[in-house]
Amino acid sequence: MTPSYGGLALEIVVPVYNEEAVLETSIIRLAEYLTHEMPSTWKITIADNASTDRTPVIAARLSEHMPNVEYRRLEVKGRGLALRDAWGASDAKVLAYLDVDLSTDLAALPPLVAPLLSGHSDMSIGTRLGQSSRVSRGPKREFISRSYNFLLRRTMQVRFSDAQCGFKAIRADVAKRLLPHVEDNGWFFDTELLIIAERSGLRIHEIPVDWVDDPDSRVDIKQTAIDDLRGMARVAGSLVKGVIPVQAIYAELGRRPIVPVDRPSFFGQVLRFGVVGAVSTLAFALLYLVFQARLGSQEANFLALLLTAVGNTAANRRFTFGISGPEKLFTHQIQGLIVFLLAWTVTSSSLLVLHAASPDAAPNLELLTLTAANIFATLMRFVLLRLWVFRVRRSDQRAAVSMVVATSGRVL
């Protein structure tokens, strides 16, 4: 893992705020491990963000007596701000950070940074949710963590499994390119960094870790969860608006070329649309039965239809029309909901029109009317999805081809 270019290979930042109880023990333990187990050059930076206890005194003493330990102090609180400040001032090839409680087993540190020192990957993260990970924590924190990461994967369409583990590393050149686009300076900082990295086509390496919960953790779980949800909404909006230049970052650092969309044939789209429709109908029925027991019929019907519509749009996007990746993901979902509402209006209005024309219409006639309305609504949905929601414009195809040409000479 020793870099061929010389100089400092690895800088590990330990962000701290009022950690006088564990700081000295943790830094000594970390330095001893690195001395014996890390063959490349390294440095530890204690990044103090506005501590008010004896943390600054202890950190300064450690930096004076330990040659590979440095101390930096900020007068503004924020873990993300402390990482941004320390990483921005570093001259190391690889930048990492660890939580000061060292909840993650340090044996995972060499495999965390090895893919970055070799140039194989761009970011590396520890995951507590891998099959081979061994985690000791309470059921409440386990549930919150898994729920948050599940929501993150479903709403942001990311593939990394654990955004919150305090055990991450990034190549310095990648950090320099991404950090200006990360707005959060608190706990959402590294999640936002990961989202932008993956959307930009960078390679994120995951390491299963052994992790023991710190019973003295002072993280405000409720406020952190609220801030994370706000952060997700903000990042999603920035991606939709094109504020974050993921295409430019992709062209500079991305691992794979962007290729034109290979869409199924028209006949194939019709068959796949039918399969998705059948699965969606079954899913609606199951969801309705679950919700109806706790909610009213109208509420259960609306909620089941809404969730089915979101899933239906996602399935048709990927399966029927062959579109993958994050590009226009949220736009497609909004357009899909509009199509759903139009189709729902057609079917719900058909009986109103029938009863207005014939108040005593027989049940057979009602069924015939609803069947005809559903057939029309289904055809309308397919046409709108094909020609509006998932339409591939020639300008998009030309841009994709241009991106292939621009990146093909440097793709790994």
Wavefront OBJ file of the C-alpha trace (Angstrom):
o trace
v 0.000 0.000 0.000
v 3.027 2.306 0.048
v 2.490 4.931 -2.691
v 5.116 5.145 -5.415
v 4.968 8.934 -5.603
v 6.444 9.439 -2.094
v 5.136 11.872 0.500
v 2.271 11.379 2.932
v 0.032 8.464 1.967
v -2.757 8.610 4.567
v -4.218 11.233 6.861
v -6.852 10.118 9.358
v -9.044 12.883 10.744
v -10.760 12.356 14.099
v -13.482 15.006 14.530
v -14.157 15.784 18.204
v -16.503 17.878 20.290
v -16.188 17.715 24.102
v -14.465 14.327 24.108
v -12.126 14.784 27.092
v -13.138 11.399 28.554
v -11.980 9.223 25.636
v -9.732 11.393 23.462
v -6.308 10.511 24.861
v -6.982 6.777 25.136
v -8.414 6.577 21.614
v -5.622 8.554 19.932
v -2.896 6.521 21.651
v -4.627 3.283 20.683
v -5.056 4.445 17.072
v -1.416 5.578 16.797
v -0.140 2.274 18.201
v -2.214 0.317 15.707
v -1.004 2.410 12.761
v 2.614 2.085 13.895
v 2.452 -1.695 13.896
v -0.053 -2.441 11.120
v 0.086 0.367 8.529
v 3.064 0.025 6.162
v 2.449 3.346 4.378
v 3.164 6.812 5.767
v 0.388 8.232 7.930
v -0.727 11.109 10.133
v -3.568 11.601 12.639
v -5.336 14.952 12.806
v -7.569 15.796 15.752
v -10.202 18.157 14.332
v -11.754 20.010 17.252
v -14.943 21.864 16.374
v -15.606 24.308 19.231
v -15.142 22.025 22.243
v -15.790 23.738 25.587
v -14.287 21.136 27.964
v -10.628 20.039 28.321
v -10.525 18.548 24.807
v -8.311 21.369 23.400
v -5.765 20.978 26.220
v -5.562 17.200 25.808
v -5.384 17.431 22.007
v -2.622 20.041 22.108
v -0.594 17.907 24.539
v -0.974 14.834 22.312
v 0.201 16.757 19.244
v 3.268 18.004 21.142
v 4.362 14.588 22.399
v 3.351 12.363 19.458
v 5.213 13.073 16.191
v 2.471 11.849 13.843
v -0.399 13.646 15.567
v -1.618 17.125 14.608
v -4.268 19.333 16.241
v -6.625 21.717 14.454
v -9.231 23.906 16.152
v -12.378 25.533 14.777
v -14.554 27.938 16.748
v -17.713 26.766 14.977
v -19.467 23.500 15.773
v -20.100 20.931 13.024
v -18.587 17.544 12.258
v -18.818 18.115 8.513
v -17.164 21.511 8.874
v -14.287 19.963 10.824
v -13.767 17.307 8.138
v -13.970 19.871 5.344
v -11.360 22.066 7.063
v -8.910 19.237 7.803
v -9.275 17.494 4.442
v -8.937 20.776 2.573
v -5.608 21.500 4.254
v -4.167 18.007 3.810
v -1.383 17.026 1.407
v -1.990 13.275 1.804
v -2.969 10.996 -1.071
v -5.837 9.406 0.858
v -8.062 11.105 3.451
v -10.005 9.159 6.054
v -11.991 9.787 9.188
v -12.873 7.734 12.254
v -15.252 8.392 15.135
v -13.305 9.152 18.288
v -14.964 6.343 20.239
v -13.349 3.825 17.817
v -16.576 1.808 17.702
v -15.317 0.231 14.479
v -12.663 -2.452 14.831
v -9.389 -0.981 13.554
v -8.572 -4.230 11.751
v -10.807 -2.928 8.951
v -8.586 0.118 8.392
v -5.965 -1.418 6.029
v -8.618 -2.902 3.664
v -10.513 0.405 3.857
v -7.660 2.473 2.433
v -5.902 -0.118 0.244
v -8.240 0.289 -2.799
v -7.706 4.056 -2.658
v -3.937 3.952 -2.323
v -3.799 1.595 -5.313
v -6.141 3.792 -7.379
v -8.714 1.013 -7.749
v -11.530 2.958 -6.054
v -12.499 6.565 -5.353
v -14.210 6.262 -1.975
v -14.264 3.523 0.637
v -16.759 3.075 3.468
v -17.333 0.715 6.341
v -20.728 -0.961 6.417
v -22.482 -2.386 9.453
v -25.221 -3.842 7.250
v -23.165 -6.367 5.292
v -23.835 -10.080 5.690
v -20.433 -10.667 7.288
v -20.527 -7.553 9.499
v -20.710 -8.126 13.244
v -22.596 -5.398 15.080
v -23.518 -4.915 18.723
v -26.117 -2.218 19.346
v -29.601 -1.760 20.750
v -32.761 -2.540 18.757
v -33.808 1.130 18.607
v -30.626 2.312 16.907
v -30.596 -0.782 14.694
v -34.144 -0.045 13.490
v -33.430 3.655 12.897
v -30.223 2.913 10.990
v -31.779 0.287 8.744
v -34.871 2.435 8.108
v -32.760 5.458 7.192
v -30.556 3.535 4.777
v -33.579 1.783 3.242
v -35.257 5.170 2.675
v -32.028 6.567 1.250
v -31.689 3.726 -1.260
v -35.326 3.896 -2.357
v -35.625 7.671 -2.683
v -32.125 8.573 -3.903
v -31.559 5.371 -5.919
v -28.115 4.760 -4.413
v -26.448 1.370 -4.029
v -24.170 1.810 -0.997
v -25.604 0.090 2.063
v -24.547 2.182 5.083
v -24.284 5.961 4.880
v -23.848 6.657 8.598
v -20.948 4.476 9.708
v -18.161 6.746 11.005
v -15.468 4.915 9.074
v -14.817 6.352 5.606
v -11.986 7.286 3.258
v -11.639 9.177 -0.021
v -8.847 9.907 -2.498
v -7.611 13.476 -2.079
v -8.063 14.378 -5.749
v -11.666 13.164 -5.624
v -12.347 15.086 -2.400
v -10.982 18.266 -3.969
v -13.476 17.896 -6.837
v -16.512 16.958 -4.743
v -16.262 19.021 -1.560
v -17.240 22.370 -3.155
v -20.632 20.833 -3.993
v -21.342 19.499 -0.479
v -23.438 22.046 1.437
v -24.025 20.312 4.773
v -21.570 20.921 7.609
v -23.196 18.620 10.159
v -24.010 14.909 10.368
v -25.395 14.712 6.824
v -22.035 15.781 5.361
v -20.684 12.337 4.462
v -24.073 11.079 3.232
v -24.269 14.010 0.843
v -20.696 13.349 -0.264
v -21.556 9.705 -0.983
v -24.681 10.589 -2.979
v -22.784 13.035 -5.187
v -19.930 10.563 -5.646
v -22.197 7.736 -6.767
v -24.280 9.979 -9.022
v -21.025 11.100 -10.640
v -20.079 7.543 -11.580
v -17.340 7.109 -8.983
v -16.445 3.727 -7.530
v -17.391 3.273 -3.865
v -15.766 0.325 -2.104
v -17.543 -1.201 0.909
v -15.856 -2.998 3.806
v -17.893 -5.121 6.251
v -16.898 -4.067 9.753
v -17.161 -5.219 13.347
v -18.863 -2.437 15.264
v -19.785 -1.970 18.935
v -22.237 0.762 19.898
v -20.953 3.497 22.191
v -23.416 3.652 25.125
v -22.228 7.209 25.889
v -23.116 8.537 22.423
v -24.558 12.048 22.649
v -25.999 12.215 19.155
v -29.518 13.693 19.140
v -31.137 10.932 17.087
v -34.444 12.747 16.519
v -32.894 16.031 15.386
v -30.293 14.202 13.288
v -33.070 12.242 11.545
v -34.977 15.461 10.783
v -31.828 17.128 9.450
v -31.054 14.064 7.322
v -34.530 14.103 5.743
v -34.175 17.793 4.972
v -30.756 17.120 3.509
v -32.104 14.354 1.289
v -34.853 16.653 -0.015
v -32.331 19.439 -0.679
v -29.872 17.170 -2.514
v -32.703 15.640 -4.558
v -33.821 19.127 -5.592
v -30.269 20.126 -6.520
v -29.862 17.015 -8.673
v -33.178 17.615 -10.446
v -32.313 21.279 -11.100
v -28.815 20.388 -12.313
v -27.132 22.515 -9.636
v -24.637 19.729 -8.928
v -22.565 19.180 -12.116
v -22.568 15.379 -11.982
v -22.089 15.058 -15.744
v -18.951 17.219 -15.656
v -17.585 15.266 -12.692
v -18.451 12.042 -14.516
v -16.505 13.154 -17.576
v -13.489 13.974 -15.407
v -13.476 11.141 -12.857
v -16.233 8.651 -13.752
v -15.481 4.963 -14.061
v -17.789 3.973 -16.936
v -18.810 5.691 -20.171
v -22.386 6.857 -20.577
v -23.962 4.867 -23.428
v -27.133 5.528 -25.402
v -30.273 3.939 -24.023
v -30.954 0.514 -25.511
v -34.756 0.378 -25.466
v -36.823 -2.799 -25.962
v -38.840 -3.108 -29.171
v -42.415 -1.819 -29.320
v -43.804 -5.348 -29.006
v -41.477 -6.016 -26.095
v -42.629 -2.829 -24.391
v -46.271 -3.884 -24.725
v -45.579 -7.291 -23.160
v -43.520 -5.835 -20.341
v -46.110 -3.143 -19.668
v -48.707 -5.894 -19.280
v -46.531 -7.840 -16.842
v -45.872 -4.725 -14.747
v -49.594 -3.953 -14.780
v -50.490 -7.441 -13.527
v -47.920 -7.266 -10.714
v -49.094 -3.754 -9.791
v -52.708 -4.956 -9.590
v -51.725 -7.755 -7.220
v -49.627 -5.358 -5.131
v -52.556 -2.924 -4.939
v -54.882 -5.654 -3.685
v -52.439 -6.731 -0.957
v -51.727 -3.147 0.134
v -55.436 -2.334 0.223
v -56.147 -5.298 2.496
v -53.338 -4.247 4.851
v -54.371 -0.568 5.012
v -58.114 -1.154 5.050
v -57.932 -2.917 8.421
v -56.503 0.221 10.057
v -57.795 3.027 7.836
v -61.064 3.737 6.101
v -61.832 2.331 2.659
v -61.238 5.616 0.837
v -57.964 6.286 2.681
v -56.758 2.732 2.100
v -57.696 2.933 -1.586
v -55.840 6.218 -2.107
v -52.700 5.142 -0.208
v -52.542 1.778 -1.954
v -53.017 3.454 -5.352
v -50.326 6.041 -4.604
v -47.712 3.487 -3.499
v -48.576 1.214 -6.413
v -48.262 4.139 -8.822
v -44.752 4.987 -7.566
v -43.669 1.356 -7.868
v -45.370 1.005 -11.252
v -43.530 4.022 -12.639
v -40.181 2.741 -11.335
v -40.797 -0.746 -12.794
v -41.903 0.576 -16.185
v -38.934 2.936 -16.251
v -36.416 0.138 -15.805
v -38.180 -2.964 -17.123
v -40.520 -1.743 -19.861
v -38.574 1.163 -21.335
v -35.001 0.150 -20.415
v -34.005 3.314 -18.584
v -31.571 2.966 -15.682
v -29.457 5.333 -13.659
v -30.353 8.488 -11.733
v -30.836 10.838 -14.701
v -34.323 12.468 -14.574
v -35.411 9.973 -11.919
v -37.513 12.441 -9.930
v -38.919 14.070 -13.067
v -40.085 10.669 -14.264
v -41.769 9.967 -10.928
v -43.648 13.298 -10.980
v -44.739 12.718 -14.575
v -45.759 9.164 -13.676
v -47.985 10.472 -10.873
v -49.612 12.907 -13.303
v -50.343 10.031 -15.687
v -51.710 8.016 -12.776
v -54.044 10.851 -11.765
v -55.301 11.209 -15.342
v -56.015 7.483 -15.567
v -57.680 7.505 -12.159
v -59.862 10.441 -13.252
v -61.004 8.545 -16.351
v -62.046 5.449 -14.400
v -63.640 7.290 -11.479
v -65.584 9.605 -13.790
v -66.979 6.840 -15.963
v -69.588 5.785 -13.413
v -70.545 9.407 -12.725
v -71.235 9.926 -16.416
v -73.175 6.654 -16.630
v -75.383 7.461 -13.632
v -76.005 10.970 -14.920
v -77.217 9.560 -18.236
v -79.000 6.549 -16.757
v -79.689 6.756 -12.994
v -81.093 3.224 -12.918
v -78.305 1.564 -14.860
v -78.032 -2.171 -14.251
v -74.937 -3.635 -12.552
v -73.957 -5.357 -15.806
v -73.898 -1.998 -17.541
v -71.799 -0.506 -14.725
v -69.306 -3.332 -15.053
v -69.172 -2.894 -18.829
v -68.592 0.837 -18.386
v -65.803 0.348 -15.867
v -64.150 -2.296 -18.077
v -64.201 0.016 -21.086
v -62.884 2.916 -18.971
v -60.049 0.771 -17.602
v -59.055 -0.396 -21.073
v -58.995 3.196 -22.291
v -57.074 4.352 -19.198
v -54.518 1.564 -19.642
v -53.964 2.458 -23.301
v -53.694 6.117 -22.365
v -51.106 5.338 -19.676
v -48.971 3.303 -22.084
v -49.058 6.019 -24.758
v -48.214 8.795 -22.284
v -45.422 6.781 -20.679
v -43.906 5.948 -24.053
v -44.283 9.320 -25.778
v -43.957 11.702 -22.843
v -42.546 10.325 -19.594
v -39.895 7.945 -20.950
v -39.366 9.489 -24.351
v -35.718 9.457 -25.455
v -35.049 12.653 -27.369
v -32.481 12.861 -30.141
v -30.621 15.575 -28.249
v -30.214 13.185 -25.283
v -28.894 10.462 -27.586
v -26.404 12.843 -29.160
v -25.235 13.979 -25.705
v -24.781 10.363 -24.623
v -22.733 9.548 -27.705
v -20.608 12.649 -27.141
v -19.988 11.568 -23.550
v -18.855 8.135 -24.736
v -16.369 9.749 -27.104
v -15.148 12.123 -24.413
v -14.613 9.422 -21.773
v -13.683 6.333 -23.793
v -10.023 7.304 -23.840
v -9.746 7.348 -20.040
v -12.219 4.741 -18.769
v -10.653 2.126 -16.500
l 1 2 3 4 5 6 7 8 9 10 11 12 13 14 15 16 17 18 19 20 21 22 23 24 25 26 27 28 29 30 31 32 33 34 35 36 37 38 39 40 41 42 43 44 45 46 47 48 49 50 51 52 53 54 55 56 57 58 59 60 61 62 63 64 65 66 67 68 69 70 71 72 73 74 75 76 77 78 79 80 81 82 83 84 85 86 87 88 89 90 91 92 93 94 95 96 97 98 99 100 101 102 103 104 105 106 107 108 109 110 111 112 113 114 115 116 117 118 119 120 121 122 123 124 125 126 127 128 129 130 131 132 133 134 135 136 137 138 139 140 141 142 143 144 145 146 147 148 149 150 151 152 153 154 155 156 157 158 159 160 161 162 163 164 165 166 167 168 169 170 171 172 173 174 175 176 177 178 179 180 181 182 183 184 185 186 187 188 189 190 191 192 193 194 195 196 197 198 199 200 201 202 203 204 205 206 207 208 209 210 211 212 213 214 215 216 217 218 219 220 221 222 223 224 225 226 227 228 229 230 231 232 233 234 235 236 237 238 239 240 241 242 243 244 245 246 247 248 249 250 251 252 253 254 255 256 257 258 259 260 261 262 263 264 265 266 267 268 269 270 271 272 273 274 275 276 277 278 279 280 281 282 283 284 285 286 287 288 289 290 291 292 293 294 295 296 297 298 299 300 301 302 303 304 305 306 307 308 309 310 311 312 313 314 315 316 317 318 319 320 321 322 323 324 325 326 327 328 329 330 331 332 333 334 335 336 337 338 339 340 341 342 343 344 345 346 347 348 349 350 351 352 353 354 355 356 357 358 359 360 361 362 363 364 365 366 367 368 369 370 371 372 373 374 375 376 377 378 379 380 381 382 383 384 385 386 387 388 389 390 391 392 393 394 395 396 397 398 399 400 401 402 403 404 405 406 407 408 409 410 411 412
